[in-house]
Amino acid sequence: MSDCLFCKILAGEIPSDKVYEDDKMYVFKDLYPKADVHLLAIPRVHIESLNEVSDEHDGVIAHMMKQLPKLAKEQGLEDGFRTIINTGEGGGQVVFHLHIHLLGGKNLPGFQ
């Protein structure tokens, strides 16, 4: 998707602070962190949102979910972490490329 911000990051057109990458996913630091650790994990394949996940994406989604605890541990989040997927405009999604927020640390905000 030529106008997708995260696709442009994947293509190297926009810089990012990479934390991890493999053939299925890419993980980078959020530019506007909401916690001490705030990473964004995105699939290399463009999926607009969680609403568009289909059977063909099973391998990618499972892989991403299994990598998140490893990434959290590497970031020093031994006591736990939070994952968030905003879906659709009404769910707070701003960039329409599926992404998982991984947050943790001492300044993890609570839910109001």
N, C-alpha and C positions, 0 to 999 in steps of 0.2 A: 504494500500500500504506500504509494509515493508521498501522501500527505500525513502519514502516521508518524508521530514523534518517536515512538519506540522502535518502529521499523527503521527510521533514520539513524537511531543510536546503533541498532544492530548492523547497519550498513557502514558504520564508521563515519557518517556524515555529520554527526553531532557528538561531541566528546562526552564521556561519562567516567565516573570513578568506579571502575570495574572491581568487583570482589571475587567473582567466580564466573566461569563459562564452560560449557561443554557443547556437544552437538545438538542438544535439545533445549537448552535454556541459557539465559544470560542474567547475571545478578549484579546490580550496581547500587551505590549509595544514593539515597533520595536527596535531591538538592535542597529541600525544605524539611529537614528531619523533625519529627514530632516526638522523638525519644533519643536517648543516648546512642542507640543503634537503630537505624531505620534504613532497611534495604528494600529494593524492588526486584522481584524475580519475575522475569518475563519469558514466555516460550519463544523460540526462534521462529516458529510458524505464527503467522498473524491469525489470531482469534479475537474477534471484536470484544467479547465479554463472556462471562460465565454462561450466559444464555445461549451462546453459540457453540458450546462444547458438545461434541458428538462422539460416537463410538470410535471414530478414526483418531481422536485425540487421547484415547485412554492411556496409551504408553507415555505420552508427553506429560500429561497431568499427574499420573502416578509417579513418574520420575521426579518431577518438581516437588511433589509433596514429600517424597523420601529424602530429598536433598536438603530441605529446609531445616530439619533438626541438626544436621551436620553443620550447616552454615551458621546456625545459631550458636552451637558449641564453639566453633572456630572464632566467633565474635565475642566469646567470653560470657555468653548467656547461660550459665550453668543452672540457674534457679528457675528458668522458664523463659518463655517468649510469647508474643502474640502474633497471629497472622490475621490479615484482613483482606478480603476481596470485595471491593465496591463494584456493584453490578448495575449498569444503566444510569441514566441521568438522575433518576429518583433515588438511587442508592449511593449517590455521591461520586460516581465514576466521571473523571475529567478527561483522561486519555483513553480512547477506545481501542485499546490493545490489552487483552487480559493481562493482569499483573497482580501479584501477591505481595502485600506489604508484610515485611518481617520486622517487628519492633521489640525492643527490650531495653533493659538497663534500669538504673535508679530513677530516672525521670520519665518512666512510662506513665502516660496520662491515663486516668480512669475514665469510665463511661459515666456521663451525667444523666 
